[in-house]
Amino acid sequence: MEYLQQSFSVPFNYRVWFSSSIFNSDNPLLAQVVASPGTNAHAQRKILFVFDQGLLDANPGLPEKIRRYFAVHKNVLLVDEIISIPGGESAKNDESSFRKILNAVDKHGIDRHSFVAAVGGGAVLDTVGYAAAVAHRGVKHIRIPGTVLSQNDSGVGVKNGINYFGKKNFLGTFAPPFAVINDDTLLNTLSDRHWRSGISEAVKVALIKDAAFFEWLDANAESLANRNKEAMAYLVRRCAQLHLEHIASADPFESGSSRPLDFGHWSAHKLEQLSRFDILHGEAVALGIALDSLYSVLARQLTITDAERILHLLERLGFDTYHPLMAIDNETAPLLKGLQEFREHLGGELTIMLLDGIGKGVEVHSIDTVQLQEATKQLAARAGDKQLNPTN
Amino acid sequence: MEYLQQSFSVPFNYRVWFSSSIFNSDNPLLAQVVASPGTNAHAQRKILFVFDQGLLDANPGLPEKIRRYFAVHKNVLLVDEIISIPGGESAKNDESSFRKILNAVDKHGIDRHSFVAAVGGGAVLDTVGYAAAVAHRGVKHIRIPGTVLSQNDSGVGVKNGINYFGKKNFLGTFAPPFAVINDDTLLNTLSDRHWRSGISEAVKVALIKDAAFFEWLDANAESLANRNKEAMAYLVRRCAQLHLEHIASADPFESGSSRPLDFGHWSAHKLEQLSRFDILHGEAVALGIALDSLYSVLARQLTITDAERILHLLERLGFDTYHPLMAIDNETAPLLKGLQEFREHLGGELTIMLLDGIGKGVEVHSIDTVQLQEATKQLAARAGDKQLNPTN
């Protein structure tokens, strides 16, 4: 049997910037980013901004600020129409936001050498990223994450997507951004709930990869809960760094069945869906960490002392560690469907990250539902105790 | 300004196979391909077939043959529902075929370790490839091209897409297939017009890259026109090889503004659209080659003798070298819009491949419309002469 072998590698490079007040005209960063190597100086490049409506409502002056910015910095032509799409999971739940972006790309002649910049939370970045990835087979995409969660986790990675057939990220691609710009001032207008929500991904990555970072989180829990900006700046940067290192060192486009960063996520995805996205992703991840930590005590080598430290840290950060949707009364409990769906999305063998210690992730390929039920019971009992003794 | 640098490379590897009667149970190739390294032995892998309706009409026994094949070769589970979508550009002109494939992927639980196999012409491969690339952020895609054009050119490459906003390939991705399998027996049922149509891409790649291949085409023009299978097998393989080498050596995902393989294509794309796709892609490419060859005489170093050889070869293969839609009467002639649209799709600076000789492509960044008009006039006159003297 004859064949021709095709083999090539495609290099991907992008920077994750950390700055403040990036839309102030005296901050040259954004202008430098759009003029950086990889952009074509011959072409009349344009930049189209897509905003998270929630972020825009909290910062109504931003479009005017952006117009002033590009009136001063003229190396790229600002598309005058600044569009917005709903924030949160609703941006991804139907195709209207996706189509709105494609329409703007077409109407304003955004080509492969021009930019679509997304400013907002993870769902908005996912939706804009998907539209940018498939329009003209990929226009340049700049991510300007507007939440803790997107600045330290989803916004710095290579994935995008929208929901379809009611399934999370059924449609999407792996498409590295042109650049990511983290502006810490965008976090100022977040609600306490959204501020907190992003911290659970830092706890997660610390638990599976970096015990020293866990110690830092443990030592700074109250500062973080009380919105200390310096503490948050460190957290965002360290968490983003661990995330970037993981992507580059392993399997960036996830050709295998494993997704090692998804500790606590099989149940988190399901809890978000079961709650119709009332539970925020970061809150669901905190619940998932709590569950899989106790399960790791029962099924793996994590000590009960370490599991208690983890639960206590989550509580000090302001997270719940139990939700009634986690109840496992029998083999058909809704939560258990999350295991099957987690396997299906990646395909192949079920692969779940657990803990053999703080900073020591370990992958397993089966879950004992009896032990899982025991873990949820312990979490429920603990939550009940807390209600009885609120001073604990 | 602080930043983290992200850098990684993603390797892509796939084979383009050449075989005969691949759905006969005694041909082990297809079973070997789905069992090859890169597939996950732990998972229950499935294969979903999507057919070009035209190919299915010409080969109505194929679905039953495929069912028998996978009844014998059980290393992958055949999805019992074998679906079909219209062939030709209509598969790409609305989203219904794209959605039909996504529905089947969802309904039959095709995950990232399972396969979607497309059997058909370039438009069908483009549509199925796009659906496979975005479903679950990419399921494994096997291309089984059913036309000369797709076996030697579009089917072996890394691009997919559908039309949107009436614009060719407005939506799409760069996504290498898992494997390509060229079955020469699928060409037997092609009409003469479709058989011929794919040959123009071989003329094109010979002209810009390989003078020896042009000599071979010149020596074998009558065999090719008369459907000699051995001649076609050589053409398909050599053309596919040149195409693969080009992709691997240059810029696989086209990050620049240049598309060196698109000699003759700026006008070809426009002529297809102006004719509402009555002119087949390969026929349009022949017209585009004729035009840009004469233009290369006027604007570059191609000799009139070599241009005549090119035109004569196209005619011996059975192609027209002029069409009334190519007329340039003034600056607003429809054909001229093709230059602008060609630039817009890639973005950046206009970049057009021309010839400085046979086998010697050269890129230019502007086109003289007066000389272009002269070239179309010469083609029109030549076509008129042929009509007056049909024995020529």
Interface residues (C-beta under 8 A of the other chain):
Chain A: M1 E2 Y3 L4 Q5 Q6 S7 F8 S9 V10 P11 F12 N13 Y14 R15 V16 W17 F18 S19 L29 Q32 G38 N40 H42 A43 L102 D106 G109 D111 R112 H113 S114 A133 V134 A135 H136 R137 G138 V139 V156 K159 G161 Y164 F165 K167 N169 F170 L171 G172 T173 F174 P176 R237 A240 Q241 L244 I247 A248 P252 F253 E254 S255 G256 S257 E344 H345 L346 G347 G348 E349
Chain B: M1 E2 Y3 L4 Q5 Q6 S7 F8 S9 V10 P11 F12 N13 Y14 R15 V16 W17 F18 S19 L29 Q32 G38 N40 H42 A43 L102 D106 G109 D111 R112 H113 S114 A133 V134 A135 H136 R137 G138 V139 V156 K159 G161 Y164 F165 K167 N169 F170 L171 G172 T173 F174 P176 R237 A240 Q241 L244 I247 A248 P252 F253 E254 S255 G256 S257 E344 H345 L346 G347 G348 E349
